[in-house]
């Protein structure tokens, strides 16, 4: 069953790491760029970058877990004849008259309805909290590791301008790399995914640079 694959198998560690890292580069990059542009000292940039990396990781991990719970509940409702029955039938192109007939017949024999849903990989599965907690953990850890990348140059390089150039350059390069693999992991054209992720990070950093300059 498709749902069983989603919720009962071991987490796809590589996919979770790619998603977590590609997202984890952006906000810390924008933050460090904005703070640099505003003329803040390196220690403030470092502390702020570390905080936002950790906070973002926690948010990503919790979001992954809650999303899995919502998806499981949605599929369970569909499979047990909830209010989405008609929407499901409409989605596959069945006319309103036929949907009404099917709904009427399904009420007469719920087991027959369940068998039909099972045949189409829509049978309900118990929510596997352990799976989603592990998946959320992998995404969160990957996010925080990625978030350290834009901050690290400010830790090891004393000159702020040089540190920022390394921070932005390395992070944008890694956005391209992980955007490519994120595209492969999420069934999106990898090259288009790489460009989209990198451009998003660049635009966010440019906006932060401009806004930070207003407070310099």
C-alpha positions in Angstrom: 0.0 0.0 0.0 1.2 3.5 -0.8 0.3 4.8 2.6 2.1 2.0 4.3 5.2 2.9 2.4 4.9 6.5 3.5 4.4 5.9 7.2 5.6 2.5 8.1 8.9 2.1 6.4 12.3 3.5 7.6 12.8 7.2 6.9 14.5 8.0 3.7 17.6 9.5 5.3 19.2 10.9 2.1 16.0 12.6 1.0 15.3 14.1 4.4 18.9 15.4 4.6 18.8 17.0 1.2 15.5 18.7 1.9 16.7 19.9 5.3 20.0 21.2 4.1 18.7 22.9 0.9 16.2 24.8 3.1 18.6 25.4 5.9 21.0 27.5 3.9 18.6 30.3 3.0 17.4 32.0 6.2 20.9 32.0 7.9 22.4 33.4 4.7 19.8 36.2 4.5 20.2 37.0 8.2 24.0 37.1 8.2 24.0 39.2 5.0 21.5 41.7 6.5 23.4 42.0 9.7 26.7 42.4 7.9 25.1 45.1 5.7 23.8 46.8 8.8 27.4 47.1 10.1 27.0 44.8 13.2 30.1 43.3 14.8 31.1 39.7 14.0 30.0 38.3 17.4 26.5 39.6 16.9 26.4 38.1 13.4 27.6 34.8 14.8 25.2 34.6 17.7 22.3 35.6 15.6 23.1 33.1 12.9 23.5 30.2 15.4 20.2 31.1 17.0 18.3 31.2 13.7 19.8 27.9 12.6 18.7 26.2 15.7 15.2 27.7 15.7 14.7 26.9 12.1 15.8 23.3 12.6 13.3 22.9 15.5 10.5 24.4 13.3 11.3 22.1 10.4 11.4 19.0 12.6 8.1 19.8 14.3 6.5 20.7 10.9 7.5 17.4 9.4 6.0 15.5 12.3 2.7 17.4 12.3 2.5 17.2 8.5 2.8 13.4 8.7 0.0 13.2 11.3 -2.3 15.4 9.1 -1.6 13.3 6.0 -2.3 10.1 7.9 -5.6 11.5 9.3 -6.6 12.7 5.8 -6.0 9.3 4.2 -7.7 7.5 7.0 -10.8 9.6 6.6 -10.9 9.0 2.9 -10.5 5.3 3.3 -13.1 4.9 6.0 -15.8 6.8 4.0 -15.4 10.3 5.5 -16.7 13.5 3.9 -14.0 13.3 1.2 -15.6 10.3 -0.5 -17.4 12.4 -3.0 -14.4 14.6 -3.6 -12.2 11.6 -4.3 -14.7 10.2 -6.9 -15.0 13.6 -8.5 -11.3 13.8 -8.7 -11.1 10.7 -10.8 -13.7 12.0 -13.3 -16.9 10.2 -12.1 -20.1 12.1 -12.9 -22.3 13.5 -10.1 -25.1 10.9 -10.9 -22.7 8.0 -10.7 -21.1 9.4 -7.5 -24.5 9.6 -5.9 -25.2 6.0 -6.8 -21.8 4.8 -5.5 -22.3 6.7 -2.3 -25.7 5.1 -1.8 -24.3 1.6 -2.5 -21.3 2.1 -0.3 -23.5 2.9 2.7 -25.1 -0.5 2.2 -21.8 -2.4 2.5 -18.9 -0.6 4.1 -16.6 -3.6 3.8 -17.1 -3.5 0.0 -16.1 0.1 0.0 -13.0 -0.6 2.1 -12.0 -3.4 -0.3 -12.3 -0.9 -3.2 -10.1 1.6 -1.4 -7.5 -1.0 -0.5 -7.3 -2.0 -4.1 -6.5 1.6 -5.0 -3.8 1.9 -2.3 -6.0 4.1 -0.1 -6.6 1.8 2.8 -6.1 3.4 6.3 -2.8 2.8 8.1 -2.0 3.6 11.7 0.1 6.7 12.1 3.7 5.7 12.7 5.0 8.3 15.2 8.4 6.7 15.4 8.9 7.0 11.6 7.9 10.7 11.6 10.0 11.6 14.6 13.1 10.1 13.0 12.3 11.8 9.7 11.8 15.1 11.5 15.0 14.6 13.4 17.0 14.0 10.2 15.5 17.1 8.6 16.1 19.2 11.7 19.8 18.1 12.1 20.4 18.7 8.4 18.9 22.1 8.6 21.1 23.2 11.6 24.2 21.8 9.9 23.4 23.8 6.8 22.6 26.9 8.9 26.2 26.8 10.2 27.7 27.3 6.8 26.9 31.0 6.3 28.0 31.6 9.9 31.3 29.7 9.9 33.3 32.3 7.8 32.5 35.0 10.4 34.0 32.7 13.1 37.3 31.9 11.3 37.9 35.1 9.3 38.5 38.4 11.1 37.8 40.7 8.2 34.1 41.1 7.9 34.0 41.9 4.2 36.1 38.8 3.4 34.0 36.7 5.7 30.8 37.8 4.1 32.1 37.1 0.6 33.1 33.5 1.6 29.8 33.1 3.4 27.7 34.2 0.4 29.8 32.5 -2.2 30.0 29.1 -0.5 26.4 29.1 0.5 25.1 30.0 -3.0 27.3 27.2 -4.5 25.9 24.7 -2.0 22.3 25.9 -2.7 22.9 25.0 -6.3 24.2 21.5 -5.3 21.5 20.7 -2.8 18.8 22.3 -4.9 19.8 19.9 -7.7 19.5 16.9 -5.4 16.3 18.2 -3.8 14.8 18.3 -7.2 15.7 14.7 -7.8 14.3 13.8 -4.4 11.0 15.6 -4.9 10.4 14.6 -8.6 11.2 18.1 -9.9 13.6 18.7 -12.8 16.9 18.8 -11.0 18.5 21.7 -13.0 15.3 23.8 -12.6 15.2 22.9 -8.9 18.9 23.9 -8.5 18.3 27.2 -10.1 15.1 27.9 -8.3 16.6 27.2 -4.9 19.8 29.2 -5.6 17.9 32.1 -7.0 15.5 32.1 -4.0 18.5 32.3 -1.7 20.2 35.0 -3.7 17.0 37.2 -3.8 16.5 36.7 -0.1 20.1 37.7 0.6 19.9 40.7 -1.7 16.7 41.9 0.0 18.4 41.4 3.4 21.5 43.3 2.2 19.3 46.3 1.1 17.2 46.3 4.3 20.3 46.0 6.5 21.9 48.9 4.7 18.9 51.1 5.7 20.0 50.7 9.4 23.7 51.1 8.8 
